[in-house]
Amino acid sequence: MIYLDNSATTQIAPEVIETMRECMENSWGNPSSTHAVGRAAAKLIKDARKTVADYLKCLPEEIYFTSGGTESDNIAVLGAANIKKGKKIVTTMVEHDAVVKVMTHLENSGFEIVRIAPEADGSIDPHKVIEAVDDKTCLVSVMHVNNETGAIFDIECIANGAKMKNPRVLVHTDAVQSFGHIETNPYKMGVDMMSISSHKIHGPKGVGVLFIKKGINDLKKSVFGGGQEKDIRPGTENTFGIAGFAKAVELIDQNENERIKSLRDKMKTELLALGRVHYNGCENASDYILNLSFEGVRSEVMLNALDSKGICVSSASACAGGKHKSYVLAAMKAKFADNAIRFSFSRYTTENEVDATIAAVKEVIKLFRR
Amino acid sequence: MREILLVKYGEIILKGLNRNKFEDMLIGNIRRAAGDEWIASVKKSQAIIYITPCEGRDIDALATRISKVFGIASITRAGVFEKDMDTILEKGSEYLAPFMANVKTFKVEAKRSDKKFPYNSPEISRLMGGAILSKCHYLKVNVNEPDALVRVEIRDNEAYVFSDSAVIKGQGGMPVRSNGRATLLISGGIDSPVAGYMMAKRGVELEAVHFTSPPYTSELAKEKVVNLAKIIAQYTGGFTMYVVPFTEQQLAIRDNCPEEHLTIIMRRMMMKVTEKIAKRNKSMALITGESLGQVASQTIEALSVTNASTEMNVLRPLIGMDKEEIIQIARRIGTFETSILPYEDCCTVFVPKHPTTRPKIENILKSESKLDMDYWVEKALNDTEWIRIEAE
């Protein structure tokens, strides 16, 4: 099995499994309990919080554990959407559904949502975002790396520019696809809130983090309960998940990036050389995502054919008849959106696997291209 | 208190000397559909089947399971009571109250097969009517046109109390297996599952054939058809589905035959493959979901050309139905939601831009002669796999 769908989810690291197993056996207490069993669980969460904070180069008290990227996005956007401070929110047309749908919800409850369109190569012009910010704007939410094309958006420029135009505006970024792959230092980026997820970096599903910059304490609440995570995300902590996530963070190896980049470059070069293959993306892109359109072979045909050869990839438009086309590629006005395939890599990806995939794609094209 | 189900059957009742055989078939199908862990005992008497559920089983859930068995006209929940008048009145009226929540008027009819019971039928009716009125003050008696007809039956060992406001309608039809075996061509669409349901309703034992075209069709598309078949199996009981990989055949047709004839030649080849599978399994007819004029391949000319590809009888239960009528049945039997899941099916993989709507058999045969039909049919048969489908 060759797994090149790491933007969807990643294989859980064996070290993470071991950490979680140990935690389930020994630290199963409720972190809110004051007795020894509870204290052991609380310590585990405290350590995990520090691990994530150290990696992000922020303070432990700025780390809030959540159930994952979607919940982090929801808490951040719903929290910052404060009609008293301004009814306008600036975002893009290519955000993850977790942001897209919460924006629609806010729009229906009276907010004005400005959605910036991507350029043809999938990039976002930061100045267009900044231009849309005014003194009625309460929030800017732009993702760091796009999950379909891998395009990196210049959050630093966006955050600085937005705050210059309106110092009261809050800036949120969904960094689910960049965390662990490129630098995600919230202070350097200048953001107030950042969403990250564990299962994209070989950690368990069901756990994530929302970074909230110190001093921001007037977020509107969207989850109610027993006060955990300073009441931002109440509910008994997912201790096993949090421990596993922290282990996954420890295992992040930035030195892998060069190798991944060379694999991506190889695949991109060799497949583009086949002719009638189109690159969906921009130059400033994540090393971990490669989106190509194979003219004459519909996405689902390529997907099914590779699947039958034991190669897992994903199509941007996964459904027949174009009923659920990728809104990202549609917003880019990509000409071959129906033929798009996303390959996404991880540190477990080997050169042999990339070679085998290139060979398989060539074969599929030979057999099924029209 | 005990509760039982009274099952009334429909058309079987018209059968003469064979009736016993049909009844036993129906009882067998009911037992299979419900499962041994649901039914404690089954009795039949005077055109009614009496079913006692196993201890602790929800009687409504059992009724729902059984209601999908063909050959049943209706199912009624009935309370079973000791043959003591005070008990029947007190407990019986209490039992009936929830069934009377949505009715305004009622009438009681009593029947006693035990003539030694100390009250006669009119007396029982009158007393029970009074008992019900004392529990449900909002009710009125209406002997001519009651909303609910309450029955009290005094049997040899016990008394049954029930109301026709607690009736669940059955599917009607004939017991599956009472009318031979036929082979359904099933796609992932709306029509073919309904066609299978309708023929099974007339007592046909089904088997199914499904064509796939990987990689043009996905594993999920195949799973969808398996799920549709499982829904049909709730009505028919388990059956076998043959899965025929058909990509090479479709490519061969595409590469060798005129574009406007692609669909019709593909359908003819599918019929030939299905016919062979059917004959191997002693199936007596083919079933398709074709409806006259619905698409280019279902005009009267196209159907004739398709029909000419097989010697077997082709049953087309939807032939005279509108799409809207078919959808209504699909919704009622529960296949619609699955049918509309958006996966490619093999019939829509290679669609000609301008399919011929009035094909002539000579022209189609001429186009067909450009490929080795026998070879491709044989190859399809060799590649065929089968899946056992059971209701979930």
Boltz contact constraints between the chains, C-beta under 6 A:
constraints:
  - contact:
      token1: [A, 301]
      token2: [B, 215]
      max_distance: 6.0
  - contact:
      token1: [A, 301]
      token2: [B, 216]
      max_distance: 6.0
  - contact:
      token1: [A, 304]
      token2: [B, 214]
      max_distance: 6.0
  - contact:
      token1: [A, 304]
      token2: [B, 215]
      max_distance: 6.0
  - contact:
      token1: [A, 304]
      token2: [B, 218]
      max_distance: 6.0
  - contact:
      token1: [A, 305]
      token2: [B, 215]
      max_distance: 6.0
  - contact:
      token1: [A, 308]
      token2: [B, 214]
      max_distance: 6.0
  - contact:
      token1: [A, 319]
      token2: [B, 342]
      max_distance: 6.0
  - contact:
      token1: [A, 320]
      token2: [B, 342]
      max_distance: 6.0
  - contact:
      token1: [A, 320]
      token2: [B, 343]
      max_distance: 6.0
  - contact:
      token1: [A, 320]
      token2: [B, 344]
      max_distance: 6.0
  - contact:
      token1: [A, 323]
      token2: [B, 342]
      max_distance: 6.0
